[in-house]
């Protein structure tokens, strides 16, 4: 099908066409289905993202389908509120961490001119704890992918990718596929596993969207074996929180800059997106000295991180972790869940929200 002089879908004017498909029997309509579609291009060129051949910077969040009334589930009113909050703060993108969302999220993104990195439910594919996870970039003692059920795992992974792409490929808001979150990527078996995963996804999407996956903190430039497969590189990093947080915060900026420079020495012609960075913050907790868990500390954390990222043109995305506080399993280091939200669980802003709004308004 060809449309002459089409009106393009852009973040400023998200124009949607309606396609109607009818089924006829002996000239009589027996069924009909309609869908809204947008026409646009999206590509990675050198270290930039191009939407309709125009550079665009990704600013927004990782988030969850989570609300304190109904927990993990669909709530249409929350969808509307979340988009309203993201538009207020001048965000334009989010990642469906760590699973495809209900389709209503994508339909609303099509209408509300938001960009989505769609992520398959492949999260935590790594040995955590018990000596296997080494945060300095060394190889794990035992590969996560070197075990009896790896073949079954890969098959399930491929099926999940298939289902995600077949369902979501017609949404103009979906600009990229994320194939894993924080997986082991430093071993021979991990490299072999993900070669098959990345090859498969590129055979499915006729539009050839960019493909990526988010790298955990021990997937470093000299040890990671998967970033070459990615069209753009996504980093989950917590300098100033898990790394050099609290009393060590003055050293966090230098450590962050050091890693960025190491990455650029390995690959400087792809876009980088920080897909997770954040600090747990109890809404309403304040401290003159900016102690951990206070709103002052979270604001200081983002001032430092965003200032550093703005110094490197290859960094073309800031997706904060997280949009809103969300419930997790109970743990002594997580009072009432994960509190890294820029908004609390009721979707009210913390102090850092006003900082992000000011920065993103003109970016």
TORKOL-4160 file (C-alpha; in steps of 0.2 Angstrom, whole numbers, padded with zeros to 4 digits, m for minus):
363
<pt num="1" X="0000" Y="0000" Z="0000"/>
<pt num="2" X="0006" Y="0017" Z="m0005"/>
<pt num="3" X="0001" Y="0034" Z="0003"/>
<pt num="4" X="0005" Y="0049" Z="m0007"/>
<pt num="5" X="0012" Y="0064" Z="0003"/>
<pt num="6" X="0009" Y="0056" Z="0020"/>
<pt num="7" X="0007" Y="0066" Z="0036"/>
<pt num="8" X="0021" Y="0059" Z="0046"/>
<pt num="9" X="0020" Y="0053" Z="0064"/>
<pt num="10" X="0031" Y="0064" Z="0075"/>
<pt num="11" X="0032" Y="0069" Z="0094"/>
<pt num="12" X="0025" Y="0086" Z="0089"/>
<pt num="13" X="0011" Y="0080" Z="0078"/>
<pt num="14" X="0007" Y="0061" Z="0081"/>
<pt num="15" X="m0004" Y="0060" Z="0066"/>
<pt num="16" X="m0013" Y="0043" Z="0065"/>
<pt num="17" X="m0021" Y="0035" Z="0050"/>
<pt num="18" X="m0035" Y="0022" Z="0052"/>
<pt num="19" X="m0034" Y="0006" Z="0042"/>
<pt num="20" X="m0050" Y="m0004" Z="0041"/>
<pt num="21" X="m0050" Y="m0022" Z="0035"/>
<pt num="22" X="m0066" Y="m0030" Z="0030"/>
<pt num="23" X="m0071" Y="m0048" Z="0027"/>
<pt num="24" X="m0084" Y="m0051" Z="0013"/>
<pt num="25" X="m0094" Y="m0066" Z="0009"/>
<pt num="26" X="m0104" Y="m0065" Z="m0007"/>
<pt num="27" X="m0102" Y="m0046" Z="m0006"/>
<pt num="28" X="m0109" Y="m0045" Z="0012"/>
<pt num="29" X="m0098" Y="m0039" Z="0026"/>
<pt num="30" X="m0096" Y="m0052" Z="0039"/>
<pt num="31" X="m0082" Y="m0045" Z="0050"/>
<pt num="32" X="m0072" Y="m0029" Z="0051"/>
<pt num="33" X="m0056" Y="m0024" Z="0061"/>
<pt num="34" X="m0049" Y="m0007" Z="0062"/>
<pt num="35" X="m0032" Y="0000" Z="0069"/>
<pt num="36" X="m0023" Y="0016" Z="0070"/>
<pt num="37" X="m0006" Y="0017" Z="0062"/>
<pt num="38" X="0007" Y="0030" Z="0061"/>
<pt num="39" X="0020" Y="0033" Z="0047"/>
<pt num="40" X="0037" Y="0037" Z="0052"/>
<pt num="41" X="0055" Y="0032" Z="0050"/>
<pt num="42" X="0067" Y="0029" Z="0065"/>
<pt num="43" X="0086" Y="0024" Z="0063"/>
<pt num="44" X="0102" Y="0024" Z="0071"/>
<pt num="45" X="0115" Y="0034" Z="0061"/>
<pt num="46" X="0133" Y="0036" Z="0068"/>
<pt num="47" X="0130" Y="0041" Z="0087"/>
<pt num="48" X="0113" Y="0049" Z="0084"/>
<pt num="49" X="0095" Y="0043" Z="0084"/>
<pt num="50" X="0085" Y="0050" Z="0069"/>
<pt num="51" X="0066" Y="0051" Z="0069"/>
<pt num="52" X="0060" Y="0056" Z="0051"/>
<pt num="53" X="0078" Y="0060" Z="0047"/>
<pt num="54" X="0079" Y="0072" Z="0062"/>
<pt num="55" X="0090" Y="0070" Z="0077"/>
<pt num="56" X="0080" Y="0066" Z="0093"/>
<pt num="57" X="0087" Y="0064" Z="0111"/>
<pt num="58" X="0078" Y="0051" Z="0122"/>
<pt num="59" X="0073" Y="0058" Z="0139"/>
<pt num="60" X="0062" Y="0048" Z="0151"/>
<pt num="61" X="0061" Y="0033" Z="0162"/>
<pt num="62" X="0061" Y="0015" Z="0165"/>
<pt num="63" X="0045" Y="0011" Z="0174"/>
<pt num="64" X="0033" Y="m0003" Z="0179"/>
<pt num="65" X="0015" Y="m0008" Z="0178"/>
<pt num="66" X="0012" Y="m0005" Z="0196"/>
<pt num="67" X="0000" Y="0005" Z="0207"/>
<pt num="68" X="m0003" Y="0004" Z="0225"/>
<pt num="69" X="m0022" Y="0000" Z="0224"/>
<pt num="70" X="m0021" Y="m0015" Z="0211"/>
<pt num="71" X="m0002" Y="m0019" Z="0211"/>
<pt num="72" X="0004" Y="m0026" Z="0195"/>
<pt num="73" X="m0010" Y="m0024" Z="0183"/>
<pt num="74" X="m0020" Y="m0014" Z="0170"/>
<pt num="75" X="m0027" Y="0002" Z="0177"/>
<pt num="76" X="m0033" Y="0014" Z="0163"/>
<pt num="77" X="m0034" Y="0029" Z="0175"/>
<pt num="78" X="m0016" Y="0026" Z="0180"/>
<pt num="79" X="m0011" Y="0025" Z="0161"/>
<pt num="80" X="m0018" Y="0043" Z="0158"/>
<pt num="81" X="m0010" Y="0050" Z="0174"/>
<pt num="82" X="0007" Y="0042" Z="0170"/>
<pt num="83" X="0007" Y="0050" Z="0153"/>
<pt num="84" X="0001" Y="0067" Z="0160"/>
<pt num="85" X="0016" Y="0066" Z="0172"/>
<pt num="86" X="0028" Y="0062" Z="0159"/>
<pt num="87" X="0022" Y="0076" Z="0148"/>
<pt num="88" X="0023" Y="0088" Z="0162"/>
<pt num="89" X="0041" Y="0084" Z="0165"/>
<pt num="90" X="0045" Y="0085" Z="0147"/>
<pt num="91" X="0049" Y="0066" Z="0144"/>
<pt num="92" X="0047" Y="0059" Z="0127"/>
<pt num="93" X="0052" Y="0040" Z="0130"/>
<pt num="94" X="0051" Y="0025" Z="0142"/>
<pt num="95" X="0057" Y="0007" Z="0142"/>
<pt num="96" X="0044" Y="m0006" Z="0146"/>
<pt num="97" X="0055" Y="m0013" Z="0160"/>
<pt num="98" X="0055" Y="m0028" Z="0161"/>
<pt num="99" X="0042" Y="m0035" Z="0150"/>
<pt num="100" X="0029" Y="m0030" Z="0137"/>
<pt num="101" X="0015" Y="m0020" Z="0144"/>
<pt num="102" X="m0003" Y="m0021" Z="0141"/>
<pt num="103" X="m0007" Y="m0015" Z="0123"/>
<pt num="104" X="m0017" Y="0000" Z="0130"/>
<pt num="105" X="0000" Y="0008" Z="0135"/>
<pt num="106" X="0006" Y="0007" Z="0116"/>
<pt num="107" X="m0011" Y="0014" Z="0110"/>
<pt num="108" X="m0009" Y="0029" Z="0121"/>
<pt num="109" X="0009" Y="0031" Z="0117"/>
<pt num="110" X="0004" Y="0032" Z="0098"/>
<pt num="111" X="m0009" Y="0045" Z="0102"/>
<pt num="112" X="0002" Y="0055" Z="0115"/>
<pt num="113" X="0018" Y="0055" Z="0105"/>
<pt num="114" X="0029" Y="0045" Z="0116"/>
<pt num="115" X="0043" Y="0034" Z="0110"/>
<pt num="116" X="0045" Y="0016" Z="0118"/>
<pt num="117" X="0059" Y="0004" Z="0119"/>
<pt num="118" X="0050" Y="m0012" Z="0120"/>
<pt num="119" X="0058" Y="m0025" Z="0132"/>
<pt num="120" X="0056" Y="m0044" Z="0132"/>
<pt num="121" X="0054" Y="m0053" Z="0149"/>
<pt num="122" X="0072" Y="m0059" Z="0150"/>
<pt num="123" X="0078" Y="m0051" Z="0166"/>
<pt num="124" X="0091" Y="m0056" Z="0179"/>
<pt num="125" X="0099" Y="m0070" Z="0168"/>
<pt num="126" X="0114" Y="m0070" Z="0179"/>
<pt num="127" X="0120" Y="m0078" Z="0195"/>
<pt num="128" X="0117" Y="m0066" Z="0209"/>
<pt num="129" X="0127" Y="m0068" Z="0226"/>
<pt num="130" X="0135" Y="m0084" Z="0232"/>
<pt num="131" X="0152" Y="m0078" Z="0225"/>
<pt num="132" X="0147" Y="m0080" Z="0207"/>
<pt num="133" X="0143" Y="m0062" Z="0203"/>
<pt num="134" X="0159" Y="m0051" Z="0203"/>
<pt num="135" X="0156" Y="m0033" Z="0201"/>
<pt num="136" X="0173" Y="m0028" Z="0194"/>
<pt num="137" X="0170" Y="m0035" Z="0177"/>
<pt num="138" X="0179" Y="m0052" Z="0180"/>
<pt num="139" X="0171" Y="m0068" Z="0173"/>
<pt num="140" X="0158" Y="m0076" Z="0184"/>
<pt num="141" X="0164" Y="m0092" Z="0192"/>
<pt num="142" X="0151" Y="m0102" Z="0183"/>
<pt num="143" X="0142" Y="m0096" Z="0167"/>
<pt num="144" X="0123" Y="m0094" Z="0169"/>
<pt num="145" X="0121" Y="m0101" Z="0151"/>
<pt num="146" X="0132" Y="m0116" Z="0154"/>
<pt num="147" X="0119" Y="m0128" Z="0161"/>
<pt num="148" X="0107" Y="m0141" Z="0157"/>
<pt num="149" X="0091" Y="m0131" Z="0154"/>
<pt num="150" X="0100" Y="m0117" Z="0143"/>
<pt num="151" X="0092" Y="m0125" Z="0127"/>
<pt num="152" X="0074" Y="m0124" Z="0135"/>
<pt num="153" X="0078" Y="m0106" Z="0141"/>
<pt num="154" X="0083" Y="m0100" Z="0124"/>
<pt num="155" X="0068" Y="m0108" Z="0116"/>
<pt num="156" X="0057" Y="m0098" Z="0128"/>
<pt num="157" X="0067" Y="m0083" Z="0125"/>
<pt num="158" X="0064" Y="m0084" Z="0106"/>
<pt num="159" X="0045" Y="m0087" Z="0109"/>
<pt num="160" X="0044" Y="m0072" Z="0120"/>
<pt num="161" X="0053" Y="m0061" Z="0107"/>
<pt num="162" X="0041" Y="m0068" Z="0093"/>
<pt num="163" X="0026" Y="m0064" Z="0103"/>
<pt num="164" X="0032" Y="m0046" Z="0107"/>
<pt num="165" X="0036" Y="m0041" Z="0090"/>
<pt num="166" X="0021" Y="m0049" Z="0082"/>
<pt num="167" X="0010" Y="m0040" Z="0094"/>
<pt num="168" X="0018" Y="m0023" Z="0094"/>
<pt num="169" X="0027" Y="m0020" Z="0077"/>
<pt num="170" X="0013" Y="m0009" Z="0070"/>
<pt num="171" X="0014" Y="0004" Z="0084"/>
<pt num="172" X="0024" Y="0020" Z="0078"/>
<pt num="173" X="0028" Y="0023" Z="0096"/>
<pt num="174" X="0039" Y="0007" Z="0097"/>
<pt num="175" X="0056" Y="0012" Z="0091"/>
<pt num="176" X="0067" Y="m0002" Z="0097"/>
<pt num="177" X="0068" Y="m0019" Z="0104"/>
<pt num="178" X="0077" Y="m0023" Z="0120"/>
<pt num="179" X="0081" Y="m0042" Z="0121"/>
<pt num="180" X="0087" Y="m0043" Z="0140"/>
<pt num="181" X="0089" Y="m0033" Z="0156"/>
<pt num="182" X="0105" Y="m0036" Z="0166"/>
<pt num="183" X="0111" Y="m0053" Z="0159"/>
<pt num="184" X="0128" Y="m0061" Z="0160"/>
<pt num="185" X="0137" Y="m0055" Z="0145"/>
<pt num="186" X="0155" Y="m0058" Z="0149"/>
<pt num="187" X="0158" Y="m0077" Z="0145"/>
<pt num="188" X="0160" Y="m0087" Z="0129"/>
<pt num="189" X="0143" Y="m0096" Z="0132"/>
<pt num="190" X="0134" Y="m0080" Z="0135"/>
<pt num="191" X="0141" Y="m0073" Z="0118"/>
<pt num="192" X="0136" Y="m0089" Z="0109"/>
<pt num="193" X="0118" Y="m0088" Z="0117"/>
<pt num="194" X="0115" Y="m0070" Z="0112"/>
<pt num="195" X="0122" Y="m0072" Z="0095"/>
<pt num="196" X="0107" Y="m0083" Z="0091"/>
<pt num="197" X="0095" Y="m0071" Z="0100"/>
<pt num="198" X="0100" Y="m0056" Z="0091"/>
<pt num="199" X="0100" Y="m0065" Z="0074"/>
<pt num="200" X="0083" Y="m0071" Z="0077"/>
<pt num="201" X="0075" Y="m0054" Z="0081"/>
<pt num="202" X="0082" Y="m0047" Z="0065"/>
<pt num="203" X="0073" Y="m0060" Z="0055"/>
<pt num="204" X="0056" Y="m0055" Z="0062"/>
<pt num="205" X="0054" Y="m0036" Z="0061"/>
<pt num="206" X="0052" Y="m0031" Z="0043"/>
<pt num="207" X="0054" Y="m0013" Z="0049"/>
<pt num="208" X="0071" Y="m0017" Z="0055"/>
<pt num="209" X="0070" Y="m0007" Z="0071"/>
<pt num="210" X="0086" Y="m0005" Z="0081"/>
<pt num="211" X="0090" Y="m0019" Z="0094"/>
<pt num="212" X="0098" Y="m0018" Z="0111"/>
<pt num="213" X="0099" Y="m0025" Z="0128"/>
<pt num="214" X="0103" Y="m0017" Z="0145"/>
<pt num="215" X="0121" Y="m0020" Z="0152"/>
<pt num="216" X="0123" Y="m0023" Z="0171"/>
<pt num="217" X="0137" Y="m0015" Z="0181"/>
<pt num="218" X="0150" Y="m0029" Z="0178"/>
<pt num="219" X="0147" Y="m0029" Z="0159"/>
<pt num="220" X="0162" Y="m0017" Z="0156"/>
<pt num="221" X="0170" Y="m0011" Z="0140"/>
<pt num="222" X="0185" Y="m0024" Z="0141"/>
<pt num="223" X="0174" Y="m0038" Z="0147"/>
<pt num="224" X="0157" Y="m0037" Z="0138"/>
<pt num="225" X="0155" Y="m0048" Z="0123"/>
<pt num="226" X="0137" Y="m0042" Z="0118"/>
<pt num="227" X="0138" Y="m0024" Z="0115"/>
<pt num="228" X="0145" Y="m0026" Z="0097"/>
<pt num="229" X="0128" Y="m0035" Z="0093"/>
<pt num="230" X="0118" Y="m0020" Z="0099"/>
<pt num="231" X="0113" Y="m0005" Z="0087"/>
<pt num="232" X="0115" Y="0006" Z="0102"/>
<pt num="233" X="0122" Y="0003" Z="0120"/>
<pt num="234" X="0111" Y="0003" Z="0135"/>
<pt num="235" X="0120" Y="0005" Z="0152"/>
<pt num="236" X="0112" Y="0002" Z="0169"/>
<pt num="237" X="0124" Y="0012" Z="0181"/>
<pt num="238" X="0122" Y="0018" Z="0199"/>
<pt num="239" X="0137" Y="0029" Z="0203"/>
<pt num="240" X="0133" Y="0038" Z="0218"/>
<pt num="241" X="0121" Y="0025" Z="0225"/>
<pt num="242" X="0127" Y="0006" Z="0224"/>
<pt num="243" X="0144" Y="0012" Z="0219"/>
<pt num="244" X="0152" Y="0026" Z="0229"/>
<pt num="245" X="0136" Y="0032" Z="0237"/>
<pt num="246" X="0134" Y="0041" Z="0254"/>
<pt num="247" X="0151" Y="0047" Z="0261"/>
<pt num="248" X="0160" Y="0041" Z="0245"/>
<pt num="249" X="0149" Y="0052" Z="0234"/>
<pt num="250" X="0163" Y="0064" Z="0231"/>
<pt num="251" X="0172" Y="0050" Z="0221"/>
<pt num="252" X="0156" Y="0045" Z="0211"/>
<pt num="253" X="0158" Y="0058" Z="0197"/>
<pt num="254" X="0176" Y="0053" Z="0193"/>
<pt num="255" X="0172" Y="0034" Z="0193"/>
<pt num="256" X="0157" Y="0038" Z="0181"/>
<pt num="257" X="0168" Y="0048" Z="0169"/>
<pt num="258" X="0181" Y="0035" Z="0170"/>
<pt num="259" X="0169" Y="0021" Z="0164"/>
<pt num="260" X="0162" Y="0032" Z="0150"/>
<pt num="261" X="0179" Y="0036" Z="0143"/>
<pt num="262" X="0183" Y="0018" Z="0143"/>
<pt num="263" X="0167" Y="0014" Z="0133"/>
<pt num="264" X="0171" Y="0027" Z="0121"/>
<pt num="265" X="0189" Y="0021" Z="0118"/>
<pt num="266" X="0180" Y="0004" Z="0113"/>
<pt num="267" X="0165" Y="0011" Z="0103"/>
<pt num="268" X="0163" Y="0029" Z="0100"/>
<pt num="269" X="0151" Y="0029" Z="0085"/>
<pt num="270" X="0135" Y="0022" Z="0092"/>
<pt num="271" X="0123" Y="0030" Z="0103"/>
<pt num="272" X="0123" Y="0027" Z="0122"/>
<pt num="273" X="0108" Y="0027" Z="0133"/>
<pt num="274" X="0108" Y="0026" Z="0152"/>
<pt num="275" X="0093" Y="0015" Z="0154"/>
<pt num="276" X="0095" Y="0015" Z="0173"/>
<pt num="277" X="0102" Y="0027" Z="0185"/>
<pt num="278" X="0094" Y="0032" Z="0202"/>
<pt num="279" X="0094" Y="0033" Z="0221"/>
<pt num="280" X="0081" Y="0027" Z="0233"/>
<pt num="281" X="0072" Y="0042" Z="0241"/>
<pt num="282" X="0059" Y="0042" Z="0254"/>
<pt num="283" X="0046" Y="0055" Z="0249"/>
<pt num="284" X="0045" Y="0069" Z="0261"/>
<pt num="285" X="0062" Y="0064" Z="0270"/>
<pt num="286" X="0073" Y="0079" Z="0271"/>
<pt num="287" X="0091" Y="0083" Z="0277"/>
<pt num="288" X="0101" Y="0099" Z="0277"/>
<pt num="289" X="0117" Y="0089" Z="0274"/>
<pt num="290" X="0109" Y="0078" Z="0260"/>
<pt num="291" X="0110" Y="0061" Z="0268"/>
<pt num="292" X="0106" Y="0045" Z="0260"/>
<pt num="293" X="0087" Y="0042" Z="0257"/>
<pt num="294" X="0082" Y="0060" Z="0257"/>
<pt num="295" X="0075" Y="0071" Z="0243"/>
<pt num="296" X="0091" Y="0082" Z="0244"/>
<pt num="297" X="0102" Y="0067" Z="0241"/>
<pt num="298" X="0092" Y="0061" Z="0226"/>
<pt num="299" X="0092" Y="0079" Z="0219"/>
<pt num="300" X="0111" Y="0080" Z="0221"/>
<pt num="301" X="0113" Y="0063" Z="0213"/>
<pt num="302" X="0104" Y="0068" Z="0197"/>
<pt num="303" X="0113" Y="0085" Z="0196"/>
<pt num="304" X="0130" Y="0076" Z="0196"/>
<pt num="305" X="0124" Y="0062" Z="0184"/>
<pt num="306" X="0115" Y="0073" Z="0171"/>
<pt num="307" X="0130" Y="0085" Z="0171"/>
<pt num="308" X="0142" Y="0072" Z="0167"/>
<pt num="309" X="0131" Y="0064" Z="0153"/>
<pt num="310" X="0129" Y="0081" Z="0145"/>
<pt num="311" X="0148" Y="0082" Z="0142"/>
<pt num="312" X="0148" Y="0067" Z="0130"/>
<pt num="313" X="0139" Y="0069" Z="0113"/>
<pt num="314" X="0138" Y="0050" Z="0111"/>
<pt num="315" X="0126" Y="0049" Z="0126"/>
<pt num="316" X="0109" Y="0051" Z="0117"/>
<pt num="317" X="0097" Y="0045" Z="0130"/>
<pt num="318" X="0093" Y="0048" Z="0149"/>
<pt num="319" X="0080" Y="0035" Z="0155"/>
<pt num="320" X="0079" Y="0037" Z="0174"/>
<pt num="321" X="0076" Y="0023" Z="0186"/>
<pt num="322" X="0062" Y="0025" Z="0190"/>
<pt num="323" X="0047" Y="0034" Z="0185"/>
<pt num="324" X="0038" Y="0030" Z="0201"/>
<pt num="325" X="0040" Y="0020" Z="0217"/>
<pt num="326" X="0035" Y="0002" Z="0216"/>
<pt num="327" X="0032" Y="m0013" Z="0227"/>
<pt num="328" X="0045" Y="m0026" Z="0228"/>
<pt num="329" X="0047" Y="m0042" Z="0239"/>
<pt num="330" X="0051" Y="m0037" Z="0257"/>
<pt num="331" X="0069" Y="m0034" Z="0261"/>
<pt num="332" X="0079" Y="m0024" Z="0275"/>
<pt num="333" X="0087" Y="m0013" Z="0262"/>
<pt num="334" X="0070" Y="m0008" Z="0253"/>
<pt num="335" X="0058" Y="0000" Z="0265"/>
<pt num="336" X="0041" Y="m0003" Z="0258"/>
<pt num="337" X="0048" Y="m0007" Z="0241"/>
<pt num="338" X="0059" Y="0001" Z="0228"/>
<pt num="339" X="0059" Y="0020" Z="0231"/>
<pt num="340" X="0069" Y="0026" Z="0217"/>
<pt num="341" X="0054" Y="0035" Z="0209"/>
<pt num="342" X="0055" Y="0053" Z="0203"/>
<pt num="343" X="0036" Y="0052" Z="0208"/>
<pt num="344" X="0030" Y="0042" Z="0223"/>
<pt num="345" X="0018" Y="0028" Z="0221"/>
<pt num="346" X="0003" Y="0039" Z="0221"/>
<pt num="347" X="0011" Y="0049" Z="0207"/>
<pt num="348" X="0015" Y="0065" Z="0217"/>
<pt num="349" X="0032" Y="0073" Z="0212"/>
<pt num="350" X="0048" Y="0072" Z="0223"/>
<pt num="351" X="0060" Y="0087" Z="0223"/>
<pt num="352" X="0071" Y="0079" Z="0209"/>
<pt num="353" X="0056" Y="0080" Z="0198"/>
<pt num="354" X="0057" Y="0099" Z="0197"/>
<pt num="355" X="0075" Y="0097" Z="0193"/>
<pt num="356" X="0072" Y="0085" Z="0178"/>
<pt num="357" X="0058" Y="0096" Z="0172"/>
<pt num="358" X="0070" Y="0111" Z="0171"/>
<pt num="359" X="0084" Y="0101" Z="0163"/>
<pt num="360" X="0073" Y="0092" Z="0150"/>
<pt num="361" X="0062" Y="0107" Z="0145"/>
<pt num="362" X="0076" Y="0114" Z="0134"/>
<pt num="363" X="0085" Y="0097" Z="0130"/>
